[in-house]
Amino acid sequence: MNKKIIIAIDGFSSTGKSTIAKQLAKKLNYIYVDTGAMYRAVTLFAMQKNYINHQFFNKEALINDLSSVELSFKFNAELGFAEMYLNGINVEKEIRSLAVSKLVSKIAEVSEVRKKLVASQQEMGRDKGIVMDGRDIGTVVFPEAELKLFMTASADKRATRRYKELLDRGDDVSFNDILFNVQERDRIDSTRKDSPLIKADDAIEIDNSDMGLNEQFERILSLVDKKINE
């Protein structure tokens, strides 16, 4: 029987981390955890409570109310992956909005939020056999992960993918807004004091600017097979 490993996928926003993570989890029969969804859910909570909008952020109020945030993933057999639930309510669609995207990096800067979510993520990976994607999985959450990937692509390519995704979903968005959001999230994620987005020393960089999904999957699967059989 093949050994189970932890696969940590980090990288910039809209580089397809979730897509490849879901593919790998399905192929390997591993648990998939979208940590970005967890930060998005906390962002949605803060928005619902009027702790944050595009003009202000009452950080202390959010910190004091974090005990009211209950996050869980529930597997949807029809979709083939687990969806995000906030306090018992499915928020998968709401957390993917541009409104949440514009504020999530600010929420992710809060050390108390990161501490709460990292502890939860580490518990999820205790028995291995997990694929987790985010910004600090290979550096903070699972520095001992057997396979670490760092996903990157040009800002323009990422914005184009995100734009198409939101249009296909029926959202009314502009490409320039999406591009600005991608660039701004890169800046905030890479410069925050607590767990900034950096490539782990032992991570393998995957630039998928000009790579098709099948080519990417096959390349990464070969890396996984190599690690599992070491």
C-alpha positions in Angstrom: 0.0 0.0 0.0 1.3 3.4 -1.0 2.3 5.7 1.8 0.1 8.9 2.3 1.7 12.3 2.0 0.9 15.9 2.5 0.8 18.0 -0.7 1.1 21.7 0.0 0.2 24.1 -2.9 1.0 27.8 -2.5 1.1 30.6 -4.9 -0.5 33.8 -6.1 -4.2 34.4 -6.5 -5.9 32.9 -9.6 -3.1 30.6 -10.5 -5.4 27.6 -10.5 -4.2 26.2 -7.2 -7.7 25.0 -6.3 -8.2 23.3 -9.7 -5.1 21.3 -9.5 -5.6 20.5 -5.8 -9.1 19.1 -6.6 -7.8 17.0 -9.5 -5.0 15.5 -7.3 -7.3 14.8 -4.4 -9.8 13.1 -6.7 -7.1 11.0 -8.4 -5.4 10.0 -5.1 -8.5 9.7 -3.0 -7.1 12.4 -0.7 -8.9 15.0 1.4 -8.8 18.4 -0.3 -8.8 21.6 1.8 -9.2 25.0 0.2 -7.7 27.3 2.8 -8.5 30.4 0.7 -12.2 29.5 1.1 -11.7 29.6 4.9 -10.2 33.2 4.8 -13.0 34.2 2.3 -15.6 32.9 4.8 -14.2 34.9 7.6 -14.2 37.9 5.3 -17.9 37.3 4.5 -18.6 37.1 8.2 -16.8 40.4 8.8 -18.8 42.0 6.0 -22.1 40.7 7.3 -21.3 42.0 10.7 -20.3 45.4 9.2 -16.7 45.0 10.6 -15.3 45.8 7.2 -16.0 47.4 3.9 -14.0 49.2 1.2 -13.7 52.3 3.4 -13.0 51.0 6.9 -12.0 48.0 9.0 -12.8 47.5 12.6 -10.1 44.9 13.3 -10.7 44.8 17.1 -14.4 44.0 16.7 -13.6 41.1 14.4 -10.9 39.8 16.7 -13.2 39.9 19.7 -15.9 38.0 17.7 -13.8 35.3 16.2 -15.2 32.7 18.6 -18.5 33.2 16.7 -17.0 32.0 13.5 -17.5 28.3 12.8 -16.1 26.9 9.6 -16.6 23.5 8.1 -16.3 21.7 4.7 -19.1 19.4 3.6 -18.5 17.1 0.6 -20.9 17.6 -2.3 -21.0 14.3 -4.2 -22.6 16.0 -7.2 -19.8 18.5 -7.6 -17.1 16.1 -6.4 -15.6 18.4 -3.8 -16.3 19.8 -0.4 -18.1 23.2 -0.1 -17.5 25.9 2.5 -20.0 26.4 5.3 -20.0 29.4 7.6 -21.9 28.8 10.9 -23.9 25.9 9.3 -24.7 27.8 6.0 -23.4 27.0 2.6 -21.5 30.1 1.5 -19.6 28.7 -1.5 -21.1 31.1 -4.0 -21.0 34.2 -1.8 -17.3 33.8 -1.0 -16.3 33.8 -4.6 -17.6 37.3 -5.3 -15.4 40.2 -6.3 -16.6 42.1 -3.2 -15.1 39.4 -1.0 -12.0 39.1 -3.2 -11.3 42.9 -2.7 -11.2 42.5 1.1 -9.9 39.0 1.8 -6.2 40.0 1.8 -6.9 42.5 4.6 -8.6 39.9 6.7 -5.7 37.4 6.0 -3.3 40.0 7.4 -4.8 39.7 10.9 -2.6 37.5 13.1 -5.5 36.3 15.3 -7.4 35.1 12.2 -4.3 33.3 10.8 -3.7 31.7 14.2 -7.2 30.3 14.4 -7.3 29.0 10.8 -3.8 27.6 10.9 -4.5 25.5 14.0 -7.7 24.2 12.3 -5.7 23.4 9.1 -3.0 21.5 10.9 -5.6 19.4 12.7 -7.1 18.5 9.3 -3.7 17.2 8.1 -2.8 15.2 11.1 -3.3 11.9 9.4 -1.8 13.0 6.0 -3.4 12.0 2.8 -4.3 15.6 2.2 -4.0 18.2 -0.5 -4.1 21.8 0.8 -3.8 25.0 -1.1 -3.3 28.6 0.0 -0.6 31.2 0.6 1.4 29.7 3.6 0.9 26.0 3.5 4.4 25.0 2.8 6.0 27.6 4.9 3.7 27.8 8.0 0.9 25.2 8.1 2.9 22.2 6.9 6.6 23.1 6.7 7.3 19.3 6.8 5.1 18.5 3.8 6.6 15.9 1.6 5.7 17.8 -1.6 5.5 21.5 -1.9 4.4 23.3 -5.1 4.5 27.1 -5.7 2.1 28.2 -8.5 2.7 31.3 -10.5 1.6 33.0 -13.7 1.6 36.5 -15.2 -0.9 38.9 -13.6 -2.5 39.5 -17.0 -3.1 35.7 -17.6 -4.5 35.3 -14.1 -6.8 38.3 -14.5 -8.1 36.9 -17.8 -8.9 33.6 -16.2 -10.6 35.1 -13.2 -12.6 37.5 -15.5 -13.9 34.6 -17.6 -14.8 32.6 -14.5 -16.9 35.4 -13.1 -18.5 36.2 -16.4 -19.4 32.5 -16.9 -21.0 32.7 -13.4 -23.1 35.6 -14.4 -21.3 38.3 -12.4 -21.2 41.9 -13.8 -17.5 42.7 -13.7 -14.9 44.7 -15.6 -11.5 43.3 -16.7 -9.6 46.3 -15.3 -11.2 45.8 -11.9 -10.2 42.2 -11.9 -6.6 43.0 -13.0 -6.3 45.7 -10.3 -7.6 43.2 -7.7 -5.1 40.6 -8.7 -2.2 43.0 -8.5 -3.3 44.5 -5.2 -3.8 41.1 -3.6 -0.3 40.1 -4.8 1.1 43.2 -3.1 -0.7 42.7 0.2 -0.1 39.0 0.3 3.6 39.3 -0.4 4.3 42.3 2.0 2.2 41.4 5.1 4.1 41.0 8.3 2.4 37.7 9.4 3.1 34.7 7.1 3.7 36.6 3.8 3.4 34.8 0.6 6.9 33.4 -0.2 8.1 30.3 -2.0 9.4 27.7 0.4 13.1 26.8 -0.2 12.2 23.2 -1.1 9.0 24.1 -3.1 8.9 23.3 -6.8 7.8 26.3 -8.9 5.1 25.8 -11.5 4.6 28.7 -14.0 1.4 27.8 -15.8 1.1 31.1 -17.8 1.3 29.0 -21.0 0.4 25.6 -19.7 -2.8 23.7 -20.5 -4.7 22.0 -17.6 -3.9 18.4 -18.8 -0.2 19.2 -19.3 -0.1 20.7 -15.8 -1.9 17.8 -14.2 0.3 15.2 -15.8 3.5 17.0 -14.8 2.4 17.5 -11.2 1.1 13.9 -10.9 4.5 12.6 -11.9 6.0 14.7 -9.1 3.5 13.2 -6.6 4.1 9.6 -7.8 7.8 10.2 -7.3 7.3 11.4 -3.7 4.9 8.6 -2.8 7.3 6.0 -4.1 10.4 7.3 -2.5 
